[in-house]
């Protein structure tokens, strides 16, 4: 039992020669295969030499066996010194040349030629990159044809280079290369998926960091205001100062409204952010009705800002109603809120072409500098302090996320102090509910 455990310990140590923690799992697997193959050949060759030399001394036999032994020892040594790429090429090229030489010398006695060459091809497909493996296959086929042509010229019937052997060999190569191609394609898909997931994880991490800032600052700010002005209101009630009491109550109401809007936007964001294409029901929408719904929802803001919403006869579209209510409310709300004009005006119209439908929202607001136009579609990104222009910093990012579910996009044309035009593009292709 102790001997078995010792053998197992040293075998595991040998197959892990050259391992590095920074290596990928596939590279480790390749290195382990080479070490296993080399160690088995070393043991077999050494055992053969110990047995054959006392019984039958054959110089060429000993030379060939010693050559195999040397190649495998060099392979392990190179792997030990972290030269695994050199080890692979020496291992494969030396093995191919020695195999070819053995068939050349022992042409009519050395059987199993196709099996030997196919084994080398399989090893190359596993150990090398795709281009390197194909180059190695070409070299191996050339060696095979060379040996095969010699066989066909020799007067040994058993070694005639039959067409069936030729067909068997190249059919096997075709199968091997097909397997390699499929493996490579699947691997590339996995890599692509991993990159996408990694990018999404990074984006989610950034959103989480921004959310932590919002939670620690923006949510606490209105709560602190409510607490502070509640205390002040309580004092003014005792003093009987109705004017101050009314003023402080308006501050409390404003802070509560700000907190309520922020919480609603965060809840809506969490719902939309988890959706994918096809995770929602779509219907043919009357966008004129969506405008009227938005007017009704924002009627208090419209009255406060003396705003006007002008909508032409809008085309219909195929989408989720809740999604487009959110888009209309957020963009029109921004057009009214971020506006210093005597009368805030938001115009809405649609255009259509062979690619899809565009919904345009034009306002006469404060506009956006070009340097910041890409930033406004990020979550929790605000260009102005909340005491000047209250908002959550989520709205436009939410709109951008929604329209991306339809493979659409939002374009912005804006100049500082000259208003903004948001164009929401929706492709004509309907969302596939089966995806």
N, C-alpha and C positions, 0 to 999 in steps of 0.2 A: 504493500500500500504506500509505503514511504517512497519507493522508487517511482511508482506511478505519479505521485504528487510532485516529485522533483522533475520528472519529464514534462508534466503539464505546466509547471512553473516556468521552466526554461523555454518551452515551446511558445507560451504566451508572451514571454519577454522578447523572443526573436521576431514574432510576427508584428510586434509593436515598435520595431526598430525604425527610427526616423520620424515617429509621430510628433506632431506639434499641436498645441492647444488652439493655435490660430487657423489650423487647416479646416477646411469644410469636411462634412461627413463623407461626401463622395470621394474626396481626395484621400481621406483616411482608408476608405474601403479599397481603393485602387492600390494604395501602398501595402495594405494588409495582404491583398491577393499576391502581389509580387513576392513579398517576404515568405508567404506560405509556400508558393511554388518553388522558390529558391531553396528554402530549408529542406523541403521534401526531396528535391533533386540532389542536394548535397549529401543527405543521409543515404539515399539510394546509391549514389555514385561511390561514396566512400565504402559502403558495405560491399558493393560489387568488386571494388579493387581488393579489399581484404580477402574475399573468397576466391577470386579468379587468379590472382597472382601466384599463390602456392600451387594451385591445381593446374592451370594452363596459362603459361606466359605468352601473351600475344602483344607485341610492341604497339601495333596500330590500335588494337582494342584498348589498351591502357592509355594511349595518347588521346583517343577520342573521349574516353571517360574522364580523364584528367582535364581536358578542355572544358567539358560540361561543368565539372567541379569548379574550375577557375572562374568561368563566366558567372556562376551563381554566387561565389564568394565576393567577386568584385561588385556585383549588384547589391549585396547586403552591406558592404563597406560604404558604397556611395550613399545608400539610404541612411546609414548611420551618421554620415557627415552632412545630412540635409540636402543631398544632391539627387533628389528623387527623379527629376526630369532626365538627368544624364543616365541614371540607373535604368529608367524605362527604355530609353533608346538603345543603350548598350545591350540590355537584356533581350529586346526584340530583334535587333539587327544581327547580333551575334548568334542568337538561336536560329534565325532564318538562314544565315550563311552556313552554319554547321549542319543544319538539317539538309540543305541543298547539297553540301559536299558529301554527306553520308550517302544520299541517294545516288550521287554521281559515281562514287567509288563502288558501292554495293548494289548497283542498278538492278540486277536480276535476283538478288538475294534479299534486299531490304524492302519489305512489304509495308502496306499502310501509308503510301505516299499522300493520298488525298486527305486522310485523317490527320496526318501531321501538319500539313499546310493549313487546313481549316482550323485546327486548334490555335495556330499562330494568329490567324485572322480574327478569331473570336477574342483572343487576348488583346489584340490591337484595338478592336472595336470598344473594348471596355476600358483600356488604359489610356488611349490617346484621344485627342480632340477629333472632331469630325473630319476636318481637312487632312490632318496627320494620318488618321486611320485609312482614308481613301488612298493616300499616297502609298502607305504601307501595303494595302491590298494590291495596288498596281505592281509594286516590286515583287510581292509574293506570287502573283499570277505569272509574272515574267519568269521567275525561277521555276515554277511548276511547268510552264510550257517548254522551258529549256530541258528539264529532266525528262518530260514526256516525249519530246522529240528524240532524245537519245534512246529512250526505251524502244521507240518504234523502229529504230535502225538496228537494234541488236537481235541476234538470232535466237531469242528465247520466247517461245509462244506465250508463256505465262505472263510475260511482261509487255505484251503488245499494247500499244496506246489506243485502247478501244474508244469509240465514240461515246459509248455509255458512261465510261469513266469521266470523259470530258464534260458530258452533260450533267452528271451528278455533281461534279466539282463546282461548275459555274452556277448551277441551281442553288447549291448550298450558299455560295457567295451572295446571290441575289436575296436569299432569305435573311442572311446576316445583315446586309446593308439596309434592308427594309426595316428590320428590328431597330437598327441604329437610328434611322431617320425618324421612326415613330417615337423612339426614346428622346431624341433631340428636340422634336417638336413639343412633346409633353413637358420636357424640362424647361424649354423657353416659355411655355404658357405658365408654368409654375413660377418662374422667375418674374414674368410680367405681373402675375397676380400678387406676388410678394411685394414687388415695388409699389403697386397701386395701394395695397393695404398699408404699406409703410408710410407712403405719402399721406394717406387718409389719417393714419395714426398721428403723424406730425401735425397735420391740420387740426385734428381734434384736440391735440395737446395744447396748441396755441389758443384754440377757442376756450379750452378749460381754464387756461391762465387768465384770459380776458374775463371769463365768467367769475373767477375768484376775485378779480379786481372789482367787478360790478357788485358782487355779493358783499364785499367788505367795505365798499365806498358808496356806490349809488343807492343800494337798498337801505343802508344804515343812515344815509343823509336825510331822506324824508322822515324816517322814524325819529331821528334826533330832533328834527324841526317840529314834528307833532308833539313830542314830549316837552320841548322848550316852550313852544307857544301855548301849550295847554297850561303850563305853570303860570305864564304871563296872563293868560285869560282868566285863570282862577283869581289872581291878584286884582285884576281890573274889575272883576265882578264884585269883589269885596269893596272896592273904591267907588263902584257905581259909575264907572266911565264906560258908557255904552259905545262910544265911537272907537275907542281902543279895543274894546272887546270884539266888536264887529270886524275890525281890521285883523286882529289876531286869529279870529275864527276863519277868515278867508285864507290866511296863510296855512292853517291846519288843513282846510279843504284842499288847497292846491297841492300840499305835500302828500296827502292821502291819494289824490288823483294821480300824482306822479308815480307813487309806489304801486298803485293798482295797474297802471298802464305797463310799467316795467315787468311786473309779475305776469300779466297777460301775455306780453310779448315773449317772455322766457318760456311760458307753457306752450305757446303756439310754435315757438322755435323747436322745442324738444319733440313736439309731435311731427312737424314737417321734416326735421333733420333725420328722423328714423325711417322715413318713407323712401320707397324706391319706385321706379317706373312700373305701373300696373298695380300698385298697392292701394289704389283709390278708384272710386267710381267716377266715370265721365258722362257728360250729357251735352247736348247742343244748348249753348248758353246765349241768351239775349243780352248783349253787353249794354244795351240801353237800360234794361232793368237793373243791371249791376250799378250803373251810374246813379239811378234814382235811389237805390238802396244806400249807396255811399253818401248821397246828399242828406238822407234822413239820419244816418248814423253820425254824421259830422255837423248836424244842424247848429249845435251850440257854438262850435268853433267857427262856422261860417258866419253866424251872427256877430260874434265877438270881433272877428277880423274884417267884417264887411266884405266878405269874399263872394265871388261869383264863379260858378262852374258852368262852362259852355261845352255842350256835347253835340256833335253832329250826329246824323243818323249812322249808327255804328253797325258793322257787320257782326254776324253771329260766329261763334267758334265752338269747337268740341273740346271740353275740358271739365275739370272738377269745379263746381260752383264755389265752394268754400275757398279754394285756392285763389280764384280770380276776385272774389270779394276782398280778400286780404291784399292782393296786389293793388287794386283800385283804391282801397282805403289808405294804404301806406303812402303811395305816391302822391295822391291828391292831398292828404293830410300834410305831407312835407311841403308841397307847393304853396299851401296856405300859411303854414306855421313859419317857414323860413322865408318871410316876405315882409318888406318894409314899405311897400307901396300903399298909397291912399286906399286903393281897393285891390285886394289880391284876386287875380284871375287865373283860373286853370282851364285850358282848352283840351278837349279830348276828341280824337278822330282816329279812324282806321284806314289803312291802305293794304292792298293785297296784290300779290304777283303769283307766278307759278310755283314759287318755293314755299310761301306761307303768308300768314296774316301778321301785320304789324299794328300795334296799338300805341298811339303817340299821346304823351301828356306834356303839354307846354305851359309853363307858369311864368309870371313876371316877378319872380322872387329875387333873392340876393345873389343867386348864381354860385358856381363852384370853380375855384381856380383849377387849372389843368393839372397842376402838381398833386392835387388831392382827389382827382376824379376816380382813380382806381381804388382808393382806400374806402370810399363810402359804401362799397358792397361787402366789406368785411363785417363780421359780427362785432357788436359792442364798440364800434368805431364812431366817434363823434368829432366833428370839426369845431364845435362851439361849446362853451360851458353851459350846463343845464339851466343855470339861473337866467341866461339870456334867451336861449331857445331850448325849452324842455323837450326831452325825448329819451328813448332808451338806447339808441345807437344800434338797434337790431333790425328795424323795419326794412331797409333796402337790402340788407344781407338776406333777410327772409324771402323777399321778392325774388332775388337772384337764385336762391335755392329752389324755390317753387318752379320757376320757369325752366331751370335745368332738368327737372323731372320730365319735361316734355321735349328735351333736346333743343330747347330754345335759348335765347340770350336777351340781355338788356343792354342797349346802347345809350350813351349819354352825350348830349351836345350842350355845353354850357360855358358861359363866360361870367366872370365876377361882375356883379351889379347889373347883369343883362338877362337874368332868368336862366331857366334850364328846360331842356326837352328830353324826356325819357322815352325811348322807343322799345317796347316789349315785343320781341319776335317770337311767333308761335308757328312751327312748321305745319303744313297741311296734313301731314300723315297723322292718322289717329293713333292714340295710345293703345297698344295691344294689351288687352286685359288678361291675356293668358301668359304673359311674361312673368 
